[in-house]
C-alpha cells in the first residue's frame, strides 16, 4: 500500500511547471480571456463565500437577540409573581 501513496507525488514532480501557476504569477498574458475568466471566477467565489458568512452572522445576531428577549420575558414573569 505504501508505494501507491507515492504515485501522486511522482506525478506532481514530473508535471510541467506551467500547470502550477496562474497567468499573472507565471508571466503570461494577463489581458487574455482566460485570465479574465479566472478573475471572474475568483470574484464569484468571493461573493458566494461573503454571502454565506453574512447569512451566518445575521443568524447569530438573530439568535442572540431572541435569547435576550426570552431572558427579559422570563425575568419580567418572575418579577410579576
Buried (B, 14 or more C-beta within 10 A) or exposed (E): EEEEEEEEEEEEEEEEEEEEEEBEEEEBEBEEEEBEEBBEEEEEEEEEEEEEEEEEEEEEEEEEEEEEEEEEEEEEEEEEE
